Amino acid sequence: MAKKRFIGEDGKEYVAKEKKPIFKKVWFWILIFIAIGAAASQSDDGNKVETDGAIATTESASSNDSKVTDESESIVEDTTLAMGVEGMSETLSLVVNQVGESYEINEGQFYSYTPDDGKYALVNVTLKNTGKESVSLHNGMFKIRHDGAEYKGVTLIGIENDYITFESLNPGIAKTGNLVFNVPENLSVSEAILVFSGSGLLSSPIEFYLQ
């Protein structure tokens, strides 16, 4: 360390040690390094917290979106109508009144029908033409569906009373009667679905419960 000599006011010579600048002292640089290390550590912790928060937020949002999607997918609207509820297809309305089954259909003393196999499912309905023109009824409008199988209506010639005959239905006219289907003997009619396709080629089928 350099020494500095000077003459005091009393005329004597004195020797004084020259102090080092602060940036030349070891402890100064030690403090600098400690401060830099502490600042870097705090910055890393802050970034980690922000990153972890962002990940947590993203995962939470993703979980919520997935939950909403799962819930919306699990909700399936049941459009099948209950007995007694009117369904409308084009200008024809239909209401299912009651359901039965039989192994023989008689019309007076002259007509009698029995299935070659199985039994007859009888679906009593009320049809009404709400349009301005007559509508031709046909058995292709009606089907029974059960366990993936479909059964078309049976045409019974000469039977009119209490049965839907496939003829024209004039505007404003309603007709109540039975639709007849030949089904297997072990088929439970009340567990089946009536499918009504309506009068138009582009009509959407309407389904009815039979219980």
Order of alpha helices (4+ residues) and beta strands (2+ residues): beta-beta-alpha-beta-beta-beta-beta-beta-beta-beta-beta-beta-beta-beta-beta
